């Protein structure tokens, strides 16, 4: 189980995201946010099994 504030990424993706919350009643229950290449804050929901802890050196 991930914790709020933890850095995560998808198994086959390079985007580092921050866990900002959880929605326990949904299948895609991990809520994340990240900044895209033009500076827009983007939010997304993922299943916990789709995410891995991110390496610190991948973060901006």
mmCIF file of the N, C-alpha and C atoms, coordinates in Angstrom:
data_MODEL
# 
_entry.id   MODEL 
# 
loop_
_atom_site.group_PDB 
_atom_site.id 
_atom_site.type_symbol 
_atom_site.label_atom_id 
_atom_site.label_alt_id 
_atom_site.label_comp_id 
_atom_site.label_asym_id 
_atom_site.label_entity_id 
_atom_site.label_seq_id 
_atom_site.pdbx_PDB_ins_code 
_atom_site.Cartn_x 
_atom_site.Cartn_y 
_atom_site.Cartn_z 
_atom_site.occupancy 
_atom_site.B_iso_or_equiv 
_atom_site.pdbx_formal_charge 
_atom_site.auth_seq_id 
_atom_site.auth_comp_id 
_atom_site.auth_asym_id 
_atom_site.auth_atom_id 
_atom_site.pdbx_PDB_model_num 
ATOM 1   N N  . UNK A 1 1  ? 0.845   -1.189 0.000   1.00 0.00 ? 1  UNK A N  1 
ATOM 2   C CA . UNK A 1 1  ? 0.000   0.000  0.000   1.00 0.00 ? 1  UNK A CA 1 
ATOM 3   C C  . UNK A 1 1  ? 0.886   1.246  0.000   1.00 0.00 ? 1  UNK A C  1 
ATOM 4   N N  . UNK A 1 2  ? 0.561   2.170  -0.876  1.00 0.00 ? 2  UNK A N  1 
ATOM 5   C CA . UNK A 1 2  ? 1.303   3.418  -0.945  1.00 0.00 ? 2  UNK A CA 1 
ATOM 6   C C  . UNK A 1 2  ? 0.790   4.392  0.106   1.00 0.00 ? 2  UNK A C  1 
ATOM 7   N N  . UNK A 1 3  ? 1.571   5.443  0.371   1.00 0.00 ? 3  UNK A N  1 
ATOM 8   C CA . UNK A 1 3  ? 1.197   6.461  1.347   1.00 0.00 ? 3  UNK A CA 1 
ATOM 9   C C  . UNK A 1 3  ? 1.096   7.809  0.644   1.00 0.00 ? 3  UNK A C  1 
ATOM 10  N N  . UNK A 1 4  ? 0.298   8.701  1.193   1.00 0.00 ? 4  UNK A N  1 
ATOM 11  C CA . UNK A 1 4  ? 0.209   10.060 0.656   1.00 0.00 ? 4  UNK A CA 1 
ATOM 12  C C  . UNK A 1 4  ? 1.594   10.681 0.641   1.00 0.00 ? 4  UNK A C  1 
ATOM 13  N N  . UNK A 1 5  ? 1.902   11.373 -0.448  1.00 0.00 ? 5  UNK A N  1 
ATOM 14  C CA . UNK A 1 5  ? 3.191   12.040 -0.576  1.00 0.00 ? 5  UNK A CA 1 
ATOM 15  C C  . UNK A 1 5  ? 4.277   11.184 -1.198  1.00 0.00 ? 5  UNK A C  1 
ATOM 16  N N  . UNK A 1 6  ? 4.031   9.882  -1.311  1.00 0.00 ? 6  UNK A N  1 
ATOM 17  C CA . UNK A 1 6  ? 5.022   8.971  -1.896  1.00 0.00 ? 6  UNK A CA 1 
ATOM 18  C C  . UNK A 1 6  ? 5.125   9.188  -3.404  1.00 0.00 ? 6  UNK A C  1 
ATOM 19  N N  . UNK A 1 7  ? 6.316   9.078  -3.935  1.00 0.00 ? 7  UNK A N  1 
ATOM 20  C CA . UNK A 1 7  ? 6.550   9.207  -5.373  1.00 0.00 ? 7  UNK A CA 1 
ATOM 21  C C  . UNK A 1 7  ? 6.400   7.829  -6.014  1.00 0.00 ? 7  UNK A C  1 
ATOM 22  N N  . UNK A 1 8  ? 5.626   7.770  -7.091  1.00 0.00 ? 8  UNK A N  1 
ATOM 23  C CA . UNK A 1 8  ? 5.359   6.513  -7.794  1.00 0.00 ? 8  UNK A CA 1 
ATOM 24  C C  . UNK A 1 8  ? 5.476   6.731  -9.297  1.00 0.00 ? 8  UNK A C  1 
ATOM 25  N N  . UNK A 1 9  ? 5.529   5.632  -10.042 1.00 0.00 ? 9  UNK A N  1 
ATOM 26  C CA . UNK A 1 9  ? 5.470   5.693  -11.493 1.00 0.00 ? 9  UNK A CA 1 
ATOM 27  C C  . UNK A 1 9  ? 4.896   4.384  -12.001 1.00 0.00 ? 9  UNK A C  1 
ATOM 28  N N  . UNK A 1 10 ? 4.402   4.425  -13.251 1.00 0.00 ? 10 UNK A N  1 
ATOM 29  C CA . UNK A 1 10 ? 3.891   3.208  -13.861 1.00 0.00 ? 10 UNK A CA 1 
ATOM 30  C C  . UNK A 1 10 ? 5.071   2.324  -14.250 1.00 0.00 ? 10 UNK A C  1 
ATOM 31  N N  . UNK A 1 11 ? 4.823   1.021  -14.318 1.00 0.00 ? 11 UNK A N  1 
ATOM 32  C CA . UNK A 1 11 ? 5.878   0.069  -14.617 1.00 0.00 ? 11 UNK A CA 1 
ATOM 33  C C  . UNK A 1 11 ? 6.601   0.389  -15.920 1.00 0.00 ? 11 UNK A C  1 
ATOM 34  N N  . UNK A 1 12 ? 5.866   0.767  -16.952 1.00 0.00 ? 12 UNK A N  1 
ATOM 35  C CA . UNK A 1 12 ? 6.486   1.024  -18.249 1.00 0.00 ? 12 UNK A CA 1 
ATOM 36  C C  . UNK A 1 12 ? 6.462   2.503  -18.619 1.00 0.00 ? 12 UNK A C  1 
ATOM 37  N N  . UNK A 1 13 ? 6.337   3.374  -17.634 1.00 0.00 ? 13 UNK A N  1 
ATOM 38  C CA . UNK A 1 13 ? 6.321   4.812  -17.899 1.00 0.00 ? 13 UNK A CA 1 
ATOM 39  C C  . UNK A 1 13 ? 7.405   5.509  -17.111 1.00 0.00 ? 13 UNK A C  1 
ATOM 40  N N  . UNK A 1 14 ? 7.890   6.605  -17.620 1.00 0.00 ? 14 UNK A N  1 
ATOM 41  C CA . UNK A 1 14 ? 8.941   7.333  -16.939 1.00 0.00 ? 14 UNK A CA 1 
ATOM 42  C C  . UNK A 1 14 ? 8.435   8.466  -16.072 1.00 0.00 ? 14 UNK A C  1 
ATOM 43  N N  . UNK A 1 15 ? 7.141   8.807  -16.192 1.00 0.00 ? 15 UNK A N  1 
ATOM 44  C CA . UNK A 1 15 ? 6.572   9.933  -15.462 1.00 0.00 ? 15 UNK A CA 1 
ATOM 45  C C  . UNK A 1 15 ? 6.527   9.650  -13.964 1.00 0.00 ? 15 UNK A C  1 
ATOM 46  N N  . UNK A 1 16 ? 7.160   10.508 -13.174 1.00 0.00 ? 16 UNK A N  1 
ATOM 47  C CA . UNK A 1 16 ? 7.118   10.378 -11.716 1.00 0.00 ? 16 UNK A CA 1 
ATOM 48  C C  . UNK A 1 16 ? 5.920   11.171 -11.206 1.00 0.00 ? 16 UNK A C  1 
ATOM 49  N N  . UNK A 1 17 ? 5.104   10.516 -10.379 1.00 0.00 ? 17 UNK A N  1 
ATOM 50  C CA . UNK A 1 17 ? 3.882   11.122 -9.864  1.00 0.00 ? 17 UNK A CA 1 
ATOM 51  C C  . UNK A 1 17 ? 3.908   11.082 -8.343  1.00 0.00 ? 17 UNK A C  1 
ATOM 52  N N  . UNK A 1 18 ? 3.153   11.963 -7.725  1.00 0.00 ? 18 UNK A N  1 
ATOM 53  C CA . UNK A 1 18 ? 3.029   12.015 -6.273  1.00 0.00 ? 18 UNK A CA 1 
ATOM 54  C C  . UNK A 1 18 ? 1.641   11.515 -5.886  1.00 0.00 ? 18 UNK A C  1 
ATOM 55  N N  . UNK A 1 19 ? 1.575   10.602 -4.919  1.00 0.00 ? 19 UNK A N  1 
ATOM 56  C CA . UNK A 1 19 ? 0.282   10.114 -4.419  1.00 0.00 ? 19 UNK A CA 1 
ATOM 57  C C  . UNK A 1 19 ? -0.343  11.221 -3.582  1.00 0.00 ? 19 UNK A C  1 
ATOM 58  N N  . UNK A 1 20 ? -1.575  11.622 -3.941  1.00 0.00 ? 20 UNK A N  1 
ATOM 59  C CA . UNK A 1 20 ? -2.242  12.693 -3.194  1.00 0.00 ? 20 UNK A CA 1 
ATOM 60  C C  . UNK A 1 20 ? -3.495  12.219 -2.462  1.00 0.00 ? 20 UNK A C  1 
ATOM 61  N N  . UNK A 1 21 ? -3.903  10.978 -2.694  1.00 0.00 ? 21 UNK A N  1 
ATOM 62  C CA . UNK A 1 21 ? -5.084  10.486 -1.996  1.00 0.00 ? 21 UNK A CA 1 
ATOM 63  C C  . UNK A 1 21 ? -5.514  9.119  -2.483  1.00 0.00 ? 21 UNK A C  1 
ATOM 64  N N  . UNK A 1 22 ? -6.619  8.647  -1.905  1.00 0.00 ? 22 UNK A N  1 
ATOM 65  C CA . UNK A 1 22 ? -7.141  7.318  -2.213  1.00 0.00 ? 22 UNK A CA 1 
ATOM 66  C C  . UNK A 1 22 ? -8.662  7.372  -2.288  1.00 0.00 ? 22 UNK A C  1 
ATOM 67  N N  . UNK A 1 23 ? -9.234  6.525  -3.139  1.00 0.00 ? 23 UNK A N  1 
ATOM 68  C CA . UNK A 1 23 ? -10.679 6.364  -3.234  1.00 0.00 ? 23 UNK A CA 1 
ATOM 69  C C  . UNK A 1 23 ? -10.969 4.878  -3.072  1.00 0.00 ? 23 UNK A C  1 
ATOM 70  N N  . UNK A 1 24 ? -11.137 4.416  -1.840  1.00 0.00 ? 24 UNK A N  1 
ATOM 71  C CA . UNK A 1 24 ? -11.235 2.977  -1.553  1.00 0.00 ? 24 UNK A CA 1 
ATOM 72  C C  . UNK A 1 24 ? -12.378 2.246  -2.243  1.00 0.00 ? 24 UNK A C  1 
ATOM 73  N N  . UNK A 1 25 ? -13.429 2.944  -2.648  1.00 0.00 ? 25 UNK A N  1 
ATOM 74  C CA . UNK A 1 25 ? -14.576 2.278  -3.270  1.00 0.00 ? 25 UNK A CA 1 
ATOM 75  C C  . UNK A 1 25 ? -14.390 2.031  -4.759  1.00 0.00 ? 25 UNK A C  1 
ATOM 76  N N  . UNK A 1 26 ? -13.308 2.540  -5.353  1.00 0.00 ? 26 UNK A N  1 
ATOM 77  C CA . UNK A 1 26 ? -13.080 2.389  -6.783  1.00 0.00 ? 26 UNK A CA 1 
ATOM 78  C C  . UNK A 1 26 ? -11.965 1.397  -7.070  1.00 0.00 ? 26 UNK A C  1 
ATOM 79  N N  . UNK A 1 27 ? -11.998 0.773  -8.244  1.00 0.00 ? 27 UNK A N  1 
ATOM 80  C CA . UNK A 1 27 ? -10.926 -0.125 -8.650  1.00 0.00 ? 27 UNK A CA 1 
ATOM 81  C C  . UNK A 1 27 ? -9.646  0.676  -8.861  1.00 0.00 ? 27 UNK A C  1 
ATOM 82  N N  . UNK A 1 28 ? -9.757  1.807  -9.570  1.00 0.00 ? 28 UNK A N  1 
ATOM 83  C CA . UNK A 1 28 ? -8.608  2.701  -9.743  1.00 0.00 ? 28 UNK A CA 1 
ATOM 84  C C  . UNK A 1 28 ? -8.615  3.657  -8.558  1.00 0.00 ? 28 UNK A C  1 
ATOM 85  N N  . UNK A 1 29 ? -8.007  3.217  -7.451  1.00 0.00 ? 29 UNK A N  1 
ATOM 86  C CA . UNK A 1 29 ? -8.195  3.913  -6.187  1.00 0.00 ? 29 UNK A CA 1 
ATOM 87  C C  . UNK A 1 29 ? -7.032  4.793  -5.741  1.00 0.00 ? 29 UNK A C  1 
ATOM 88  N N  . UNK A 1 30 ? -5.910  4.809  -6.449  1.00 0.00 ? 30 UNK A N  1 
ATOM 89  C CA . UNK A 1 30 ? -4.785  5.641  -6.060  1.00 0.00 ? 30 UNK A CA 1 
ATOM 90  C C  . UNK A 1 30 ? -4.832  6.921  -6.896  1.00 0.00 ? 30 UNK A C  1 
ATOM 91  N N  . UNK A 1 31 ? -4.984  8.068  -6.230  1.00 0.00 ? 31 UNK A N  1 
ATOM 92  C CA . UNK A 1 31 ? -5.068  9.359  -6.912  1.00 0.00 ? 31 UNK A CA 1 
ATOM 93  C C  . UNK A 1 31 ? -3.674  9.991  -6.907  1.00 0.00 ? 31 UNK A C  1 
ATOM 94  N N  . UNK A 1 32 ? -3.212  10.386 -8.093  1.00 0.00 ? 32 UNK A N  1 
ATOM 95  C CA . UNK A 1 32 ? -1.867  10.947 -8.221  1.00 0.00 ? 32 UNK A CA 1 
ATOM 96  C C  . UNK A 1 32 ? -1.926  12.297 -8.929  1.00 0.00 ? 32 UNK A C  1 
ATOM 97  N N  . UNK A 1 33 ? -0.826  13.041 -8.807  1.00 0.00 ? 33 UNK A N  1 
ATOM 98  C CA . UNK A 1 33 ? -0.680  14.263 -9.591  1.00 0.00 ? 33 UNK A CA 1 
ATOM 99  C C  . UNK A 1 33 ? 0.761   14.410 -10.015 1.00 0.00 ? 33 UNK A C  1 
ATOM 100 N N  . UNK A 1 34 ? 0.953   15.112 -11.143 1.00 0.00 ? 34 UNK A N  1 
ATOM 101 C CA . UNK A 1 34 ? 2.285   15.382 -11.656 1.00 0.00 ? 34 UNK A CA 1 
ATOM 102 C C  . UNK A 1 34 ? 2.217   16.633 -12.513 1.00 0.00 ? 34 UNK A C  1 
ATOM 103 N N  . UNK A 1 35 ? 3.377   17.178 -12.836 1.00 0.00 ? 35 UNK A N  1 
ATOM 104 C CA . UNK A 1 35 ? 3.454   18.358 -13.684 1.00 0.00 ? 35 UNK A CA 1 
ATOM 105 C C  . UNK A 1 35 ? 3.908   17.923 -15.067 1.00 0.00 ? 35 UNK A C  1 
ATOM 106 N N  . UNK A 1 36 ? 3.145   18.314 -16.099 1.00 0.00 ? 36 UNK A N  1 
ATOM 107 C CA . UNK A 1 36 ? 3.525   17.919 -17.456 1.00 0.00 ? 36 UNK A CA 1 
ATOM 108 C C  . UNK A 1 36 ? 4.618   18.840 -17.999 1.00 0.00 ? 36 UNK A C  1 
ATOM 109 N N  . UNK A 1 37 ? 5.015   18.598 -19.246 1.00 0.00 ? 37 UNK A N  1 
ATOM 110 C CA . UNK A 1 37 ? 6.148   19.321 -19.828 1.00 0.00 ? 37 UNK A CA 1 
ATOM 111 C C  . UNK A 1 37 ? 5.911   20.815 -20.011 1.00 0.00 ? 37 UNK A C  1 
ATOM 112 N N  . UNK A 1 38 ? 4.655   21.273 -19.985 1.00 0.00 ? 38 UNK A N  1 
ATOM 113 C CA . UNK A 1 38 ? 4.384   22.705 -20.111 1.00 0.00 ? 38 UNK A CA 1 
ATOM 114 C C  . UNK A 1 38 ? 3.987   23.342 -18.780 1.00 0.00 ? 38 UNK A C  1 
ATOM 115 N N  . UNK A 1 39 ? 4.104   22.582 -17.685 1.00 0.00 ? 39 UNK A N  1 
ATOM 116 C CA . UNK A 1 39 ? 3.862   23.120 -16.353 1.00 0.00 ? 39 UNK A CA 1 
ATOM 117 C C  . UNK A 1 39 ? 2.448   22.967 -15.830 1.00 0.00 ? 39 UNK A C  1 
ATOM 118 N N  . UNK A 1 40 ? 1.597   22.237 -16.540 1.00 0.00 ? 40 UNK A N  1 
ATOM 119 C CA . UNK A 1 40 ? 0.223   22.008 -16.094 1.00 0.00 ? 40 UNK A CA 1 
ATOM 120 C C  . UNK A 1 40 ? 0.200   20.877 -15.069 1.00 0.00 ? 40 UNK A C  1 
ATOM 121 N N  . UNK A 1 41 ? -0.515  21.101 -13.964 1.00 0.00 ? 41 UNK A N  1 
ATOM 122 C CA . UNK A 1 41 ? -0.678  20.037 -12.964 1.00 0.00 ? 41 UNK A CA 1 
ATOM 123 C C  . UNK A 1 41 ? -1.776  19.102 -13.447 1.00 0.00 ? 41 UNK A C  1 
ATOM 124 N N  . UNK A 1 42 ? -1.440  17.810 -13.553 1.00 0.00 ? 42 UNK A N  1 
ATOM 125 C CA . UNK A 1 42 ? -2.356  16.797 -14.051 1.00 0.00 ? 42 UNK A CA 1 
ATOM 126 C C  . UNK A 1 42 ? -2.631  15.807 -12.930 1.00 0.00 ? 42 UNK A C  1 
ATOM 127 N N  . UNK A 1 43 ? -3.891  15.386 -12.801 1.00 0.00 ? 43 UNK A N  1 
ATOM 128 C CA . UNK A 1 43 ? -4.270  14.377 -11.808 1.00 0.00 ? 43 UNK A CA 1 
ATOM 129 C C  . UNK A 1 43 ? -4.715  13.124 -12.535 1.00 0.00 ? 43 UNK A C  1 
ATOM 130 N N  . UNK A 1 44 ? -4.453  11.977 -11.929 1.00 0.00 ? 44 UNK A N  1 
ATOM 131 C CA . UNK A 1 44 ? -4.862  10.712 -12.517 1.00 0.00 ? 44 UNK A CA 1 
ATOM 132 C C  . UNK A 1 44 ? -5.185  9.697  -11.441 1.00 0.00 ? 44 UNK A C  1 
ATOM 133 N N  . UNK A 1 45 ? -5.919  8.662  -11.840 1.00 0.00 ? 45 UNK A N  1 
ATOM 134 C CA . UNK A 1 45 ? -6.267  7.563  -10.931 1.00 0.00 ? 45 UNK A CA 1 
ATOM 135 C C  . UNK A 1 45 ? -5.739  6.272  -11.511 1.00 0.00 ? 45 UNK A C  1 
ATOM 136 N N  . UNK A 1 46 ? -5.148  5.448  -10.654 1.00 0.00 ? 46 UNK A N  1 
ATOM 137 C CA . UNK A 1 46 ? -4.544  4.196  -11.081 1.00 0.00 ? 46 UNK A CA 1 
ATOM 138 C C  . UNK A 1 46 ? -4.882  3.091  -10.091 1.00 0.00 ? 46 UNK A C  1 
ATOM 139 N N  . UNK A 1 47 ? -4.863  1.862  -10.586 1.00 0.00 ? 47 UNK A N  1 
ATOM 140 C CA . UNK A 1 47 ? -4.924  0.712  -9.683  1.00 0.00 ? 47 UNK A CA 1 
ATOM 141 C C  . UNK A 1 47 ? -3.558  0.596  -9.022  1.00 0.00 ? 47 UNK A C  1 
ATOM 142 N N  . UNK A 1 48 ? -3.544  0.200  -7.782  1.00 0.00 ? 48 UNK A N  1 
ATOM 143 C CA . UNK A 1 48 ? -2.275  0.078  -7.060  1.00 0.00 ? 48 UNK A CA 1 
ATOM 144 C C  . UNK A 1 48 ? -1.308  -0.857 -7.777  1.00 0.00 ? 48 UNK A C  1 
ATOM 145 N N  . UNK A 1 49 ? -1.829  -1.908 -8.417  1.00 0.00 ? 49 UNK A N  1 
ATOM 146 C CA . UNK A 1 49 ? -0.976  -2.882 -9.102  1.00 0.00 ? 49 UNK A CA 1 
ATOM 147 C C  . UNK A 1 49 ? -0.285  -2.299 -10.339 1.00 0.00 ? 49 UNK A C  1 
ATOM 148 N N  . UNK A 1 50 ? -0.746  -1.139 -10.829 1.00 0.00 ? 50 UNK A N  1 
ATOM 149 C CA . UNK A 1 50 ? -0.130  -0.502 -11.989 1.00 0.00 ? 50 UNK A CA 1 
ATOM 150 C C  . UNK A 1 50 ? 1.070   0.368  -11.614 1.00 0.00 ? 50 UNK A C  1 
ATOM 151 N N  . UNK A 1 51 ? 1.271   0.599  -10.319 1.00 0.00 ? 51 UNK A N  1 
ATOM 152 C CA . UNK A 1 51 ? 2.278   1.557  -9.877  1.00 0.00 ? 51 UNK A CA 1 
ATOM 153 C C  . UNK A 1 51 ? 3.425   0.892  -9.125  1.00 0.00 ? 51 UNK A C  1 
ATOM 154 N N  . UNK A 1 52 ? 4.583   1.526  -9.226  1.00 0.00 ? 52 UNK A N  1 
ATOM 155 C CA . UNK A 1 52 ? 5.782   1.095  -8.510  1.00 0.00 ? 52 UNK A CA 1 
ATOM 156 C C  . UNK A 1 52 ? 6.367   2.304  -7.793  1.00 0.00 ? 52 UNK A C  1 
ATOM 157 N N  . UNK A 1 53 ? 7.098   2.091  -6.688  1.00 0.00 ? 53 UNK A N  1 
ATOM 158 C CA . UNK A 1 53 ? 7.794   3.225  -6.073  1.00 0.00 ? 53 UNK A CA 1 
ATOM 159 C C  . UNK A 1 53 ? 8.776   3.825  -7.082  1.00 0.00 ? 53 UNK A C  1 
ATOM 160 N N  . UNK A 1 54 ? 8.853   5.138  -7.137  1.00 0.00 ? 54 UNK A N  1 
ATOM 161 C CA . UNK A 1 54 ? 9.728   5.816  -8.089  1.00 0.00 ? 54 UNK A CA 1 
ATOM 162 C C  . UNK A 1 54 ? 11.139  5.943  -7.522  1.00 0.00 ? 54 UNK A C  1 
ATOM 163 N N  . UNK A 1 55 ? 12.110  5.902  -8.413  1.00 0.00 ? 55 UNK A N  1 
ATOM 164 C CA . UNK A 1 55 ? 13.491  6.157  -8.036  1.00 0.00 ? 55 UNK A CA 1 
ATOM 165 C C  . UNK A 1 55 ? 13.653  7.651  -7.835  1.00 0.00 ? 55 UNK A C  1 
ATOM 166 N N  . UNK A 1 56 ? 14.344  8.061  -6.776  1.00 0.00 ? 56 UNK A N  1 
ATOM 167 C CA . UNK A 1 56 ? 14.526  9.483  -6.496  1.00 0.00 ? 56 UNK A CA 1 
ATOM 168 C C  . UNK A 1 56 ? 15.226  10.205 -7.627  1.00 0.00 ? 56 UNK A C  1 
ATOM 169 N N  . UNK A 1 57 ? 16.141  9.545  -8.324  1.00 0.00 ? 57 UNK A N  1 
ATOM 170 C CA . UNK A 1 57 ? 16.900  10.216 -9.366  1.00 0.00 ? 57 UNK A CA 1 
ATOM 171 C C  . UNK A 1 57 ? 16.071  10.485 -10.618 1.00 0.00 ? 57 UNK A C  1 
ATOM 172 N N  . UNK A 1 58 ? 14.861  9.968  -10.697 1.00 0.00 ? 58 UNK A N  1 
ATOM 173 C CA . UNK A 1 58 ? 13.990  10.229 -11.843 1.00 0.00 ? 58 UNK A CA 1 
ATOM 174 C C  . UNK A 1 58 ? 13.133  11.471 -11.619 1.00 0.00 ? 58 UNK A C  1 
ATOM 175 N N  . UNK A 1 59 ? 13.048  11.919 -10.395 1.00 0.00 ? 59 UNK A N  1 
ATOM 176 C CA . UNK A 1 59 ? 12.221  13.085 -10.083 1.00 0.00 ? 59 UNK A CA 1 
ATOM 177 C C  . UNK A 1 59 ? 12.927  14.362 -10.516 1.00 0.00 ? 59 UNK A C  1 
ATOM 178 N N  . UNK A 1 60 ? 12.120  15.378 -10.843 1.00 0.00 ? 60 UNK A N  1 
ATOM 179 C CA . UNK A 1 60 ? 12.695  16.660 -11.257 1.00 0.00 ? 60 UNK A CA 1 
ATOM 180 C C  . UNK A 1 60 ? 13.398  17.324 -10.103 1.00 0.00 ? 60 UNK A C  1 
# 
